[in-house]
Amino acid sequence: MSEKLIKSKQRVKDFAEVFTPKHIVKDMCDLVPEEMWVNVETTFLEPACGTGNFLVEILERKFKLCKDWEDGLRALKSVYGVDIQQDNVEEAKGRLFDMYIKQYPKAPAISGLIAAQILERNIVCGDFIKDQMINKKRRRK
Ligand SMILES: C[S@@+](CC[C@H](N)C(=O)[O-])C[C@H]1O[C@@H](n2cnc3c(N)ncnc32)[C@H](O)[C@@H]1O
């Protein structure tokens, strides 16, 4: 099945929203130095995460380092995403949550609640460019 890379022409115009195909996401992640993939807690931030294409690939790679569901939560805790459109944020959170549940089907129910809380905090709706400018100004003061 071919991947859907745009949601609408209007969104492309308004938000430059064109999603990255899976094979390119993989190639780009392969360019990230190897030492970034050895520790489950290494932090990744996707400042324009869309529906989470890069976050999904990063989490997939991190899960390979995890021995149990608690490690899985550590992995989840280390990925951050921002997008300016709420529906993308919800989709990204949903994809990461489903991945966690699928990876650890026998984990206690509480772990699902914790996973949801982590995602609520880490994957957020915002204007990354504007927020960066505000933070820069604050740091200068
Ligand atoms: C080219 S798409 C890439 C999405 C995703 N990274 C991927 O590769 O599939 C750009 C994304 O940036 C988001 N975006 C545009 N302006 C933004 C801003 N100022 N802050 C955060 N996200 C933004 C759009 O909503 C869109 O989802």
PDBQT file of the ligand as one rigid body, heavy atoms in Angstrom, charges set to zero:
ROOT
HETATM    1  C1  LIG A 201       7.172  18.710   6.288  1.00  0.00    +0.000 C 
HETATM    2  S1  LIG A 201       5.995  18.207   7.564  1.00  0.00    +0.000 S 
HETATM    3  C2  LIG A 201       7.029  16.985   8.322  1.00  0.00    +0.000 C 
HETATM    4  C3  LIG A 201       6.329  16.131   9.357  1.00  0.00    +0.000 C 
HETATM    5  C4  LIG A 201       7.174  15.006   9.933  1.00  0.00    +0.000 C 
HETATM    6  N1  LIG A 201       8.378  15.522  10.543  1.00  0.00    +0.000 N 
HETATM    7  C5  LIG A 201       7.567  14.015   8.867  1.00  0.00    +0.000 C 
HETATM    8  O1  LIG A 201       8.734  14.069   8.449  1.00  0.00    +0.000 OA
HETATM    9  O2  LIG A 201       6.737  13.216   8.423  1.00  0.00    +0.000 OA
HETATM   10  C6  LIG A 201       6.133  19.625   8.594  1.00  0.00    +0.000 C 
HETATM   11  C7  LIG A 201       5.312  19.590   9.891  1.00  0.00    +0.000 C 
HETATM   12  O3  LIG A 201       5.654  20.753  10.621  1.00  0.00    +0.000 OA
HETATM   13  C8  LIG A 201       4.506  21.264  11.266  1.00  0.00    +0.000 C 
HETATM   14  N2  LIG A 201       4.794  22.688  11.507  1.00  0.00    +0.000 N 
HETATM   15  C9  LIG A 201       4.778  23.724  10.626  1.00  0.00    +0.000 A 
HETATM   16  N3  LIG A 201       5.139  24.860  11.236  1.00  0.00    +0.000 NA
HETATM   17  C10 LIG A 201       5.439  24.540  12.529  1.00  0.00    +0.000 A 
HETATM   18  C11 LIG A 201       5.886  25.282  13.648  1.00  0.00    +0.000 A 
HETATM   19  N4  LIG A 201       6.113  26.601  13.569  1.00  0.00    +0.000 N 
HETATM   20  N5  LIG A 201       6.061  24.637  14.827  1.00  0.00    +0.000 NA
HETATM   21  C12 LIG A 201       5.841  23.305  14.929  1.00  0.00    +0.000 A 
HETATM   22  N6  LIG A 201       5.402  22.549  13.902  1.00  0.00    +0.000 NA
HETATM   23  C13 LIG A 201       5.220  23.149  12.711  1.00  0.00    +0.000 A 
HETATM   24  C14 LIG A 201       3.367  20.973  10.319  1.00  0.00    +0.000 C 
HETATM   25  O4  LIG A 201       2.143  20.895  10.992  1.00  0.00    +0.000 OA
HETATM   26  C15 LIG A 201       3.806  19.633   9.718  1.00  0.00    +0.000 C 
HETATM   27  O5  LIG A 201       3.241  18.556  10.417  1.00  0.00    +0.000 OA
ENDROOT
TORSDOF 0
